[in-house]
Amino acid sequence: MVVSQYNMAWRMDLELPHFAPPLMAAVQDYRAKTPVPSYYQLYPQ
């Protein structure tokens, strides 16, 4: 759930939530391994 919130904020260019550094590292590791589709791929017009 936290990762999806982070990804939504990242996709929409909102200010990123300020998570603790270990969680940020975990999210970056997850993002490096998992391709994240763009907003427009998820929600085609």
C-alpha atoms as an extended CHARMM CRD file, in Angstrom:
* protein
*
        45  EXT
         1         1  MET       CA              0.0000000000        0.0000000000        0.0000000000  PROA      1               0.0000000000
         2         2  VAL       CA              2.8170000000        2.3690000000        0.8660000000  PROA      2               0.0000000000
         3         3  VAL       CA              4.5160000000        1.5960000000       -2.4250000000  PROA      3               0.0000000000
         4         4  SER       CA              1.3680000000        2.3520000000       -4.4130000000  PROA      4               0.0000000000
         5         5  GLN       CA              0.9720000000        5.7020000000       -2.6410000000  PROA      5               0.0000000000
         6         6  TYR       CA              4.6090000000        6.5100000000       -3.3710000000  PROA      6               0.0000000000
         7         7  ASN       CA              4.1840000000        5.5340000000       -6.9990000000  PROA      7               0.0000000000
         8         8  MET       CA              1.0480000000        7.6430000000       -7.3990000000  PROA      8               0.0000000000
         9         9  ALA       CA              2.8180000000       10.6860000000       -5.9720000000  PROA      9               0.0000000000
        10        10  TRP       CA              5.8080000000       10.0220000000       -8.2130000000  PROA      10              0.0000000000
        11        11  ARG       CA              3.7070000000        9.5920000000      -11.3530000000  PROA      11              0.0000000000
        12        12  MET       CA              1.7020000000       12.7390000000      -10.7930000000  PROA      12              0.0000000000
        13        13  ASP       CA              4.7400000000       14.8600000000       -9.8720000000  PROA      13              0.0000000000
        14        14  LEU       CA              3.3660000000       15.6540000000       -6.4390000000  PROA      14              0.0000000000
        15        15  GLU       CA              5.5710000000       16.3470000000       -3.4760000000  PROA      15              0.0000000000
        16        16  LEU       CA              6.8480000000       12.9720000000       -2.3310000000  PROA      16              0.0000000000
        17        17  PRO       CA              5.9350000000       11.7960000000        1.1570000000  PROA      17              0.0000000000
        18        18  HSD       CA              8.8220000000       12.0340000000        3.5840000000  PROA      18              0.0000000000
        19        19  PHE       CA              9.4030000000        8.4260000000        4.5880000000  PROA      19              0.0000000000
        20        20  ALA       CA             12.1680000000        7.1550000000        6.8080000000  PROA      20              0.0000000000
        21        21  PRO       CA             15.4490000000        6.5050000000        4.9430000000  PROA      21              0.0000000000
        22        22  PRO       CA             15.3320000000        2.6750000000        5.2780000000  PROA      22              0.0000000000
        23        23  LEU       CA             11.8600000000        2.6530000000        3.7180000000  PROA      23              0.0000000000
        24        24  MET       CA             13.0140000000        4.9870000000        0.9560000000  PROA      24              0.0000000000
        25        25  ALA       CA             15.8600000000        2.5820000000        0.1960000000  PROA      25              0.0000000000
        26        26  ALA       CA             13.4320000000       -0.3400000000        0.1240000000  PROA      26              0.0000000000
        27        27  VAL       CA             11.0970000000        1.5340000000       -2.2200000000  PROA      27              0.0000000000
        28        28  GLN       CA             13.9650000000        2.4770000000       -4.5260000000  PROA      28              0.0000000000
        29        29  ASP       CA             15.0820000000       -1.1620000000       -4.5750000000  PROA      29              0.0000000000
        30        30  TYR       CA             11.5200000000       -2.2530000000       -5.4040000000  PROA      30              0.0000000000
        31        31  ARG       CA             11.2270000000        0.3640000000       -8.1420000000  PROA      31              0.0000000000
        32        32  ALA       CA             14.5610000000       -0.6980000000       -9.6300000000  PROA      32              0.0000000000
        33        33  LYS       CA             13.3080000000       -4.2830000000       -9.9710000000  PROA      33              0.0000000000
        34        34  THR       CA              9.7200000000       -3.5150000000      -10.9820000000  PROA      34              0.0000000000
        35        35  PRO       CA              8.8410000000       -1.5630000000      -14.1280000000  PROA      35              0.0000000000
        36        36  VAL       CA              6.2060000000        1.0140000000      -13.2500000000  PROA      36              0.0000000000
        37        37  PRO       CA              3.7450000000        1.7920000000      -16.0500000000  PROA      37              0.0000000000
        38        38  SER       CA              3.1330000000        5.4410000000      -16.7360000000  PROA      38              0.0000000000
        39        39  TYR       CA             -0.0770000000        7.1590000000      -15.6710000000  PROA      39              0.0000000000
        40        40  TYR       CA             -1.2550000000        7.2120000000      -19.2830000000  PROA      40              0.0000000000
        41        41  GLN       CA             -0.6210000000        3.5080000000      -19.7270000000  PROA      41              0.0000000000
        42        42  LEU       CA             -2.6570000000        2.7660000000      -16.6230000000  PROA      42              0.0000000000
        43        43  TYR       CA             -5.4860000000        5.1470000000      -17.5130000000  PROA      43              0.0000000000
        44        44  PRO       CA             -5.6930000000        5.5270000000      -21.2940000000  PROA      44              0.0000000000
        45        45  GLN       CA             -7.6870000000        8.5160000000      -22.4830000000  PROA      45              0.0000000000
